[in-house]
Amino acid sequence: MKPIHEVRRISARRFTLDDFMRRGIPVCQDEGMNHEADIDNMDDVVETLREVSELLADRSLLILKEAHQAGQTRRPDAERVVTQARRSVEKAISLLSRGS
């Protein structure tokens, strides 16, 4: 791994509306959109996020079980990453559920 001072910073790409539409990502535009339908879609997103959270929780437990069986005494780094991702998903669920 390169030392931090040798790593080049990669600039974030700016996405356009066309980029999202090409990928099939629904985009809400101000004119002509049914905002009640958007709320229904948001409920679908929240439900999907709940499923992802459950999958991440299961994966975290699996990593811990495997580490225990291997005789490890420290919490695996992979489990920390998965748990952090699950917390982020839970935060997104909380934020998106506020509007409902």
TORKOL-4160 file (C-alpha; in steps of 0.2 Angstrom, whole numbers, padded with zeros to 4 digits, m for minus):
100
<pt num="1" X="0000" Y="0000" Z="0000"/>
<pt num="2" X="0006" Y="0017" Z="m0004"/>
<pt num="3" X="0010" Y="0030" Z="0009"/>
<pt num="4" X="m0004" Y="0042" Z="0011"/>
<pt num="5" X="0006" Y="0057" Z="0004"/>
<pt num="6" X="0008" Y="0047" Z="m0012"/>
<pt num="7" X="m0010" Y="0043" Z="m0015"/>
<pt num="8" X="m0018" Y="0054" Z="m0028"/>
<pt num="9" X="m0035" Y="0062" Z="m0024"/>
<pt num="10" X="m0048" Y="0057" Z="m0036"/>
<pt num="11" X="m0061" Y="0070" Z="m0039"/>
<pt num="12" X="m0079" Y="0065" Z="m0037"/>
<pt num="13" X="m0088" Y="0064" Z="m0054"/>
<pt num="14" X="m0103" Y="0075" Z="m0055"/>
<pt num="15" X="m0119" Y="0066" Z="m0062"/>
<pt num="16" X="m0131" Y="0073" Z="m0073"/>
<pt num="17" X="m0150" Y="0070" Z="m0075"/>
<pt num="18" X="m0146" Y="0059" Z="m0090"/>
<pt num="19" X="m0134" Y="0048" Z="m0080"/>
<pt num="20" X="m0148" Y="0044" Z="m0068"/>
<pt num="21" X="m0161" Y="0041" Z="m0082"/>
<pt num="22" X="m0149" Y="0030" Z="m0092"/>
<pt num="23" X="m0147" Y="0019" Z="m0076"/>
<pt num="24" X="m0165" Y="0018" Z="m0073"/>
<pt num="25" X="m0165" Y="0028" Z="m0057"/>
<pt num="26" X="m0181" Y="0037" Z="m0054"/>
<pt num="27" X="m0179" Y="0056" Z="m0054"/>
<pt num="28" X="m0192" Y="0068" Z="m0047"/>
<pt num="29" X="m0194" Y="0083" Z="m0057"/>
<pt num="30" X="m0204" Y="0098" Z="m0051"/>
<pt num="31" X="m0216" Y="0098" Z="m0066"/>
<pt num="32" X="m0229" Y="0085" Z="m0069"/>
<pt num="33" X="m0224" Y="0073" Z="m0056"/>
<pt num="34" X="m0236" Y="0064" Z="m0044"/>
<pt num="35" X="m0229" Y="0067" Z="m0027"/>
<pt num="36" X="m0240" Y="0055" Z="m0019"/>
<pt num="37" X="m0233" Y="0041" Z="m0030"/>
<pt num="38" X="m0216" Y="0047" Z="m0024"/>
<pt num="39" X="m0221" Y="0044" Z="m0006"/>
<pt num="40" X="m0227" Y="0026" Z="m0011"/>
<pt num="41" X="m0210" Y="0023" Z="m0019"/>
<pt num="42" X="m0201" Y="0030" Z="m0004"/>
<pt num="43" X="m0211" Y="0016" Z="0007"/>
<pt num="44" X="m0204" Y="0004" Z="m0006"/>
<pt num="45" X="m0186" Y="0010" Z="m0003"/>
<pt num="46" X="m0188" Y="0010" Z="0016"/>
<pt num="47" X="m0194" Y="m0008" Z="0015"/>
<pt num="48" X="m0179" Y="m0013" Z="0004"/>
<pt num="49" X="m0167" Y="m0004" Z="0016"/>
<pt num="50" X="m0175" Y="m0015" Z="0030"/>
<pt num="51" X="m0171" Y="m0030" Z="0021"/>
<pt num="52" X="m0153" Y="m0025" Z="0018"/>
<pt num="53" X="m0151" Y="m0021" Z="0036"/>
<pt num="54" X="m0157" Y="m0038" Z="0041"/>
<pt num="55" X="m0145" Y="m0046" Z="0028"/>
<pt num="56" X="m0131" Y="m0036" Z="0035"/>
<pt num="57" X="m0135" Y="m0041" Z="0053"/>
<pt num="58" X="m0135" Y="m0059" Z="0047"/>
<pt num="59" X="m0118" Y="m0057" Z="0039"/>
<pt num="60" X="m0111" Y="m0049" Z="0054"/>
<pt num="61" X="m0116" Y="m0063" Z="0065"/>
<pt num="62" X="m0109" Y="m0076" Z="0052"/>
<pt num="63" X="m0092" Y="m0067" Z="0053"/>
<pt num="64" X="m0092" Y="m0067" Z="0072"/>
<pt num="65" X="m0096" Y="m0086" Z="0072"/>
<pt num="66" X="m0083" Y="m0090" Z="0060"/>
<pt num="67" X="m0070" Y="m0079" Z="0069"/>
<pt num="68" X="m0075" Y="m0088" Z="0086"/>
<pt num="69" X="m0074" Y="m0105" Z="0077"/>
<pt num="70" X="m0056" Y="m0100" Z="0071"/>
<pt num="71" X="m0051" Y="m0096" Z="0089"/>
<pt num="72" X="m0050" Y="m0077" Z="0086"/>
<pt num="73" X="m0051" Y="m0067" Z="0102"/>
<pt num="74" X="m0053" Y="m0050" Z="0094"/>
<pt num="75" X="m0068" Y="m0043" Z="0084"/>
<pt num="76" X="m0064" Y="m0045" Z="0066"/>
<pt num="77" X="m0062" Y="m0030" Z="0055"/>
<pt num="78" X="m0074" Y="m0036" Z="0042"/>
<pt num="79" X="m0088" Y="m0037" Z="0056"/>
<pt num="80" X="m0084" Y="m0019" Z="0061"/>
<pt num="81" X="m0086" Y="m0013" Z="0043"/>
<pt num="82" X="m0102" Y="m0023" Z="0040"/>
<pt num="83" X="m0109" Y="m0016" Z="0057"/>
<pt num="84" X="m0105" Y="0001" Z="0052"/>
<pt num="85" X="m0114" Y="m0001" Z="0035"/>
<pt num="86" X="m0129" Y="m0008" Z="0044"/>
<pt num="87" X="m0130" Y="0007" Z="0056"/>
<pt num="88" X="m0129" Y="0018" Z="0041"/>
<pt num="89" X="m0143" Y="0009" Z="0033"/>
<pt num="90" X="m0153" Y="0010" Z="0049"/>
<pt num="91" X="m0150" Y="0029" Z="0049"/>
<pt num="92" X="m0156" Y="0030" Z="0031"/>
<pt num="93" X="m0172" Y="0021" Z="0036"/>
<pt num="94" X="m0175" Y="0033" Z="0051"/>
<pt num="95" X="m0172" Y="0048" Z="0040"/>
<pt num="96" X="m0184" Y="0042" Z="0026"/>
<pt num="97" X="m0197" Y="0036" Z="0039"/>
<pt num="98" X="m0199" Y="0053" Z="0047"/>
<pt num="99" X="m0208" Y="0060" Z="0032"/>
<pt num="100" X="m0221" Y="0046" Z="0032"/>
